[in-house]
Amino acid sequence: MTEGEEKKELEQEAQRPSRSKLKWPDFTGDAATYDWKSVHQDLEDGLYSGCYGWDNAAYWGIAEQKAGIDLKEWYKQRTDAEYYLPQFQQLVDDPITQEEWKGIFTFDPMGMYAHPPTIAACKARLDIEELKEKLPRDGVIVSKEDGQIQTQKAAICYAWNLPRLSQRLDLSQDELRQALYKFSGNPQVLDETRQTYLPAVGGCTIYCFGDVRKLRDPKTEVAVRVHDECIGSDVFGSDICTCRPYLVFALEQCIRCAQRGGVGLVIYYRKEGRSLGEVVKFRVYNARENQSGGDTTDQYFHHTESIAGIRDARFQVMMPDALKWLGVKRIDWLCSMSNEKYEAIVGAGIKVMQRVTLPEDYVKENMKVEIGAKIASGYQTTEMDVAALCDVNLSLSQIRKQCRRIYDLGVAGDLEHFDLHLEKLPDVVAFVKQVIGEAYPGGKDTVKPHSRVRHLENIPAYQDFLRGMEDASV
C-alpha cells in the first residue's frame, strides 16, 4: 500500500461510525424528567393506562367475575409469606446497580417491591437433555447426581414509559398514543396525564447461571443470550429455524461461563414470530414451502413482508432494559448473530467484547435457508479467509489504525483494563532515556538498529534469560 493509499484509507476510516456513535442520545423534554422513579410512583398510585394482567388480563377479568373478588385490589396485597430471592434482592438494592437504571423505559425496576408487583424472582432446576452429557458435573452449577442445572430466574412484566419510548422509537408522543389506541381500543392511552402504559403483551424472563450478585464485580466474566420466543422450535423442535439450536448452544456457553466463576444470562422475550405471531408465521411458512422452486434464501424476507406488511415488529431498542436492570456494563460473550440486537445493546451503553456465532454443526439442512437469509441481511458470521484476515491485521496501516483506536479509548477513559495518564509521559521518557544510557554508555552510535529486542543485549538479566532459553533447548 502506498503512502497516499494509506492516508486515504485512514481518512475513510475516520468517517465510518464507531461503536461510540451507536450510543443513543440523552432523553429530552418530558422524557428527561419522567424517569423510572416516576413510573414506579404512578403505578403505586394507580395512575396508568392499560390493564394489570397484560396478556392474561382478559382471563383475569373472567376469573374475577366468577370468583366474586376484586383481583386488582387483591394483587396489591403483600403477605407475610412473601419471599425475595436474596441474590436478586441484594443486586437490585445495590445503589451501584441502580445507577444503570437511568435509561430504563420499558418496566419498573422496583417492580419486585411494588403494589401490585411487576417483577418476581425464584430458584429453579433445569433438565435439558442435550446438555446432560456435555457439561461438567461440578456439584455447584450442574448436579453430580442427575445433571440438572441450577438457575435463578426473574419474570418481568412491562410498564412502558411513553415519553421515553416515543423518543427511542422516533415517534411523537401523540403518534405513539394514537398507534396504541388503534390496536388496543383503550381510550385511556390518549390521556396525557397517564404517562405509563401496561401493554397487553408478554414480558421476559431472565435465567441466571452463577451468582447474579457477581455482576457488581467488574472483573466478572459475563456471557449473554437475548432470545426471542419461538415455541415451534424452542419447545417442539421444529427444524425450519435455528432458534432452539442457538438457545441450547447459548445455554451451554452461559453455564460454562458460570462454572469458570463468571455469570451467564439467558433472557427469554415473549416475541413469537418476530412479534408478528403464529398465524402470520404459519402463513409465511406455507408461502415459502409452496412457492415455485421451493424454499429459497432470496425469498425468505419477501414472503414475510408480502403477508405481514412488515418484516419485523420486535423493536430491539426496547430489549436492553433487562440487562440495564441487572447493572450489566460489559458482555464478554454475546451469543447472537443479530445486528439489530448488537446495535441495541451497544446503543444502551453496554460494551460487547466478543460476539459468538452459532457453529455450523448445529445448523441442519432445513435451517440453511433461514440462516443464509439472515446473514445476507446483515447478521454476523465468522466465515472468513483467516490467512487473508491475518495479512490485513499485520499490515502497517491496520496496526496504526488499531493503535489509534486504543489511544482514543484511553483518552476517553473507556479502556476496560487500563487507564491512560498522559501527565506521566515525561516521567516515562526520562525513565527510557535512563535505561538506554545505562545499557549503552557509549552513546547513540552504539545502539543497534532495527530489532528493539537487540537493545537489551547488554543488560545482564536479558543475557541470563537467553542462556536459560539455550539450556532449555539442549
NUMAR-48067 format. One line per 10 residues: their letters; for each residue z, y, x of C-alpha. Coordinates in steps of 0.25 Angstrom, whole numbers, always signed. Each point is the difference from the previous one (the first is absolute). Layout:
a = Z,Y,X | ...
END
This chain:
mtegeekkel = +0,+0,+0 | -4,+14,+6 | +10,+11,+0 | -8,+7,-11 | +1,-12,-9 | +14,-2,+3 | +3,+15,-4 | -8,-2,-13 | +8,-13,-3 | +13,+7,+2
eqeaqrpsrs = -4,+12,-9 | -4,-9,-11 | +13,-8,+1 | +8,+13,-1 | -8,+2,-14 | +4,-13,-5 | +12,-1,-10 | +12,-5,+8 | +12,-8,-7 | +8,+12,-1
klkwpdftgd = -11,+7,-8 | +1,-12,-10 | +14,+5,-4 | +2,+6,-14 | +3,+15,-1 | +13,+5,-5 | +3,+2,-15 | -2,+14,-5 | +4,+7,-13 | +8,-8,-10
aatydwksvh = -2,-12,+8 | +8,+6,+12 | +12,+2,-8 | +0,-11,-10 | +4,-12,+9 | +6,-13,-1 | +14,+5,-3 | -6,+8,-12 | -7,-13,-5 | +14,-7,+1
qdledglysg = +7,+10,-7 | -10,+1,-11 | +0,-15,-2 | +15,+1,-1 | -1,+11,-11 | -11,-7,-7 | -10,+11,+2 | -13,-8,+3 | -12,-5,-7 | -5,-14,-2
cygwdnaayw = +10,-12,-3 | +11,-7,+7 | -6,-14,+1 | -13,+3,+6 | -10,-12,-2 | +11,-7,-9 | +3,+12,-8 | -7,-6,-13 | +7,-13,+1 | +14,+7,+2
giaeqkagid = -3,+8,-13 | -2,-12,-8 | +12,-7,+6 | +8,+12,-3 | -4,+0,-14 | +3,-15,-2 | +13,+1,+7 | +5,+12,-7 | +5,+7,+13 | -4,+13,+7
lkewykqrtd = -6,-5,+13 | -3,+14,+6 | +15,+2,-1 | +4,-14,+4 | -8,+1,+13 | +8,+13,+5 | +13,-8,+1 | +4,-6,+13 | +10,-11,-1 | +12,-5,+9
aeyylpqfqq = -9,-12,+4 | -10,+10,+6 | -3,-4,+15 | -8,+7,+10 | -6,-8,+11 | +7,+5,+13 | -13,+0,+8 | -8,+9,-9 | +12,+8,-4 | +4,+4,+14
lvddpitqee = -14,+3,+4 | -2,+9,-13 | +13,+7,+2 | -3,+4,+15 | -3,+15,+1 | -11,-4,+11 | -7,-8,-10 | +1,+11,-11 | -7,+9,+10 | -13,-8,-3
wkgiftfdpm = +1,+2,-15 | -5,+15,+0 | -14,-4,-3 | +2,-11,-10 | -6,+3,-13 | -2,-13,-8 | +14,-5,-3 | +15,+4,+1 | +5,-5,+14 | +14,+1,-6
gmyahpptia = -4,-9,-11 | +9,-12,+4 | +12,+9,-5 | -7,+7,-12 | +4,+0,-15 | -9,-8,-3 | -4,-6,+13 | -14,-1,+5 | +2,-8,+13 | +8,-13,+2
ackarldiee = +2,-9,+12 | +4,-14,+2 | -1,-12,+10 | -10,-12,-2 | -5,-12,+7 | -15,-3,+0 | -6,-13,+1 | -14,+2,+5 | -8,-13,+2 | -10,+5,+10
lkeklprdgv = +11,+5,+9 | +10,-12,+1 | -6,-6,+12 | -4,+13,+7 | +12,+7,+1 | +12,-3,+10 | +12,-4,-8 | +10,+9,+7 | +11,-2,-11 | +1,+16,-2
ivskedgqiq = -13,+4,-6 | -6,-14,-2 | +9,-11,-5 | +1,-12,+10 | +2,-10,-12 | -11,+3,-9 | -9,+12,+6 | +4,+10,-11 | -1,+14,+4 | +11,+10,-2
tqkaaicyaw = -4,+14,-5 | +6,+12,-7 | -9,+7,-10 | +0,+13,-8 | -7,+2,-13 | -5,+15,-2 | -5,+6,-14 | -7,+13,+1 | +4,+14,-4 | -12,+9,+3
nlprlsqrld = +3,+14,+5 | -12,+7,-7 | -1,+13,+8 | +0,-8,+13 | -9,-12,-5 | -10,+11,-5 | -1,+6,+14 | -2,-14,+7 | -11,-3,-10 | -7,+13,+2
lsqdelrqal = +2,+3,-15 | +6,+12,-7 | +13,-4,-8 | -8,+3,-13 | -11,-10,+4 | +10,-10,+4 | +8,+1,-13 | -13,+0,-9 | -4,-13,+7 | +13,-6,-2
ykfsgnpqvl = +0,+4,-15 | -13,-5,-2 | +3,-14,+5 | +15,-1,-5 | -1,+8,-13 | +14,+6,+3 | +0,+15,-4 | +13,+2,+8 | -8,-1,+13 | -6,+13,-4
detrqtylpa = +13,+7,+0 | +1,+8,+13 | +15,+0,+0 | +0,-15,+2 | -5,-2,+15 | +4,-15,+1 | -9,-10,-6 | +4,-15,-2 | -14,-7,+0 | -3,-13,-8
vggctiycfg = -3,-7,+13 | +6,-11,+8 | +8,+5,+13 | +1,-7,+13 | +9,-10,+7 | +5,+1,+15 | +2,-13,+7 | +8,+2,+12 | +2,-10,+12 | +11,+2,+10
dvrklrdpkt = +11,+11,-2 | -7,+12,-7 | +11,+9,+6 | -6,-2,+14 | -11,+9,-5 | +10,+11,+4 | -2,-4,+15 | -13,+6,+5 | -1,-12,+10 | -1,-10,-11
evavrvhdec = -14,-7,-1 | -6,+1,-14 | -11,-8,-7 | -5,+4,-13 | -10,-5,-11 | -3,+9,-12 | -6,-9,-10 | -6,+2,-14 | +2,-10,-11 | -11,-11,-2
igsdvfgsdi = +6,-10,-9 | -12,-9,+1 | +1,-2,+15 | +14,+3,+3 | +6,-9,-10 | -11,-10,-4 | -8,-1,+13 | -14,+5,-5 | -9,+0,+12 | -9,+12,-4
ctcrpylvfa = +8,+9,+8 | +9,+1,+12 | +12,+5,-7 | +9,-12,+1 | -4,-4,+14 | +3,+14,+5 | +13,+1,-7 | +4,-14,+6 | -4,+4,+14 | +7,+14,-1
leqcircaqr = +13,-7,-5 | -1,-9,+12 | -2,+12,+9 | +12,+8,-6 | +9,-12,+0 | -3,-3,+15 | +3,+15,+3 | +13,-2,-7 | +3,-12,+9 | -3,+8,+12
ggvglviyyr = +11,+10,-4 | -8,+9,-8 | -3,+3,-15 | -11,-5,-8 | -4,+7,-13 | -10,-5,-11 | -1,+10,-11 | -7,-6,-13 | -6,+10,-9 | -4,-3,-15
kegrslgevv = -14,+5,+1 | -8,-12,-5 | -15,+1,+2 | +1,+13,+8 | +7,+5,-12 | -12,-3,-9 | +7,-12,-6 | -4,-15,-2 | -10,+3,-12 | -9,+9,+9
kfrvynaren = +2,-9,+12 | -5,-13,-7 | -12,+8,-6 | -3,+4,+15 | +2,-15,+4 | -10,-4,-10 | -10,+10,+4 | +1,-3,+14 | -2,-15,-1 | -11,+0,-11
qsggdttdqy = -9,+11,+7 | -14,-4,+5 | +2,-5,+14 | +15,-3,-2 | +12,+7,+5 | -3,+9,+12 | +7,+10,+9 | -9,+12,-3 | +2,-1,-15 | +15,-2,+0
fhhtesiagi = +5,+14,-3 | -13,+3,-8 | +5,-9,-11 | +14,+6,-1 | -6,+14,-1 | -10,-4,-11 | +10,-7,-8 | +13,+8,+2 | -7,+13,+3 | +8,+2,+12
rdarfqvmmp = +3,-9,+13 | +15,+1,+1 | +11,+6,-8 | +12,-2,+10 | +1,+14,+6 | +7,-5,+13 | +6,+14,+3 | +11,-5,-9 | +3,-13,+7 | +8,+5,+13
dalkwlgvkr = +12,+5,-8 | +6,-14,+0 | -1,+1,+16 | +6,+14,+0 | +12,-5,-9 | +4,-9,+11 | -2,+11,+10 | -11,-7,+7 | -6,+9,+11 | -8,-10,+8
idwlcsmsne = -7,-13,-3 | -3,-9,+12 | -8,-10,-7 | -8,+4,-13 | -6,-12,-6 | -11,+7,-7 | -15,+2,+2 | -1,+11,-11 | -4,+13,+5 | +6,+7,-13
kyeaivgagi = +14,-6,+2 | +0,+3,+15 | -4,+15,-3 | +10,+1,-11 | +11,-5,+9 | -4,+9,+12 | -1,+11,-10 | +14,-2,-4 | +4,+3,+14 | +3,-15,+4
kvmqrvtlpe = -6,-5,+14 | -8,-12,+0 | +0,-7,+14 | -9,-12,-3 | -8,-5,-12 | -1,-15,-1 | -12,-6,-7 | -1,-13,-7 | -4,-11,+9 | -14,-6,-3
dyvkenmkve = +6,-14,-2 | +7,+5,-12 | -13,+4,-7 | -6,-11,-8 | -15,+0,-2 | +1,+5,-15 | +8,+12,+5 | -10,+5,+10 | -7,+9,-10 | +12,+8,-3
igakiasgyq = +5,+1,+14 | -14,+4,+5 | -2,+11,-10 | +13,+6,+3 | -3,+0,+15 | -13,+7,-3 | +7,+10,-9 | +10,+4,+12 | +10,-11,+1 | +5,-2,+14
ttemdvaalc = -5,-12,+7 | +3,-6,+14 | -14,-5,+2 | -5,+6,+13 | -6,-2,+13 | +12,-1,+9 | -7,+2,+13 | -7,+12,-5 | +13,+6,-5 | +6,-2,+14
dvnlslsqir = -11,+7,+6 | +1,+12,-9 | +15,+1,+2 | -1,-1,+15 | -10,+11,+1 | +5,+13,+6 | -3,+8,-13 | +8,-9,-8 | +12,+0,+9 | +0,+15,+0
kqcrriydlg = -1,+0,-15 | +11,-9,-2 | +9,+7,+11 | -3,+13,-8 | +4,-7,-13 | +13,-4,+6 | +3,+13,+6 | -3,+7,-13 | +10,-9,-7 | +10,+3,+11
vagdlehfdl = -1,+15,-2 | +2,-2,-15 | +12,-9,+2 | -7,-12,-7 | +1,-10,+12 | +7,-13,-5 | +7,-4,+13 | +0,+12,+9 | +3,+15,+0 | -9,+10,+7
hleklpdvva = +8,+11,+8 | -10,+9,+6 | +11,+9,+6 | +3,-11,+9 | -14,+0,+6 | +4,+9,+12 | +11,-10,+4 | -10,-12,-1 | -9,+8,+9 | +11,+3,+10
fvkqvigeay = +4,-15,+0 | -14,-5,+2 | -2,+10,+11 | +13,-5,+7 | -4,-15,-1 | -14,+3,+6 | +6,+8,+11 | +10,-11,+3 | -11,-11,+0 | -10,+8,+8
pggkdtvkph = +7,+9,+10 | -13,+2,+7 | -5,+9,-11 | -11,-1,-11 | -10,-5,+10 | +8,-13,+2 | +0,-3,-15 | -10,-11,-3 | -11,+2,-10 | -4,-7,-13
srvrhlenip = +10,-10,-4 | +14,+6,-5 | +7,-13,+4 | -4,+2,+14 | +8,+13,+0 | +12,-10,+0 | -3,-8,+12 | +9,+8,+10 | +12,-2,-10 | +9,-11,+5
ayqdflrgme = +4,-5,-14 | -15,-2,-3 | -2,-7,+13 | +11,-10,-4 | -7,-2,-14 | -13,-3,+7 | +7,-10,+9 | +6,-7,-12 | -13,-1,-7 | -6,-6,+12
dasv = +11,-10,+1 | -1,-4,-14 | -15,-3,+1 | +3,-10,+12
END
